Amino acid sequence: MTESEFLAAAEAALGKIETALEQAADHTDLDVECSRSGNVLEIEFVDNGSKIIVNSQAPMQELWIAAKSGGFHYRQKGDAWINTRDGSEFFAALSAMISSQGGVSITL
């Protein structure tokens, strides 16, 4: 994968997260605020002040998540972002992390 292909895929993933969380905040009890600075997306849970940080790492061609449950690295394989250690899928794992920290079941 070229760097420009990675950047486009990472941008699409971050945009999908932002859009899904905006919709979830409008239609559920999830109270989150998303802020974006370049390749870093910060998801703050208003009720408890906790955060999840999602960012892209172009040199390694990975998406990284930092959450209460730990730090995780994902590489694109086909159309999916897969955890480099346990093989879990990025959006499924992030959905579980958001649901846990936000107290509302969310599926991205």
Stockholm file with secondary structure:
# STOCKHOLM 1.0

chainA/1-108         MTESEFLAAAEAALGKIETALEQAADHTDLDVECSRSGNVLEIEFVDNGSKIIVNSQAPMQELWIAAKSGGFHYRQKGDAWINTRDGSEFFAALSAMISSQGGVSITL
#=GR chainA/1-108 SS CCHHHHHHHHHHHHHHHHHHHHHHHHHSSCCEEEEEETTEEEEEETTTCCEEEEEEEGGGTEEEEEETTEEEEEEEETTEEEETTTCCBHHHHHHHHHHHHHSSCCCC
#=GC SS_cons         CCHHHHHHHHHHHHHHHHHHHHHHHHHSSCCEEEEEETTEEEEEETTTCCEEEEEEEGGGTEEEEEETTEEEEEEEETTEEEETTTCCBHHHHHHHHHHHHHSSCCCC
//
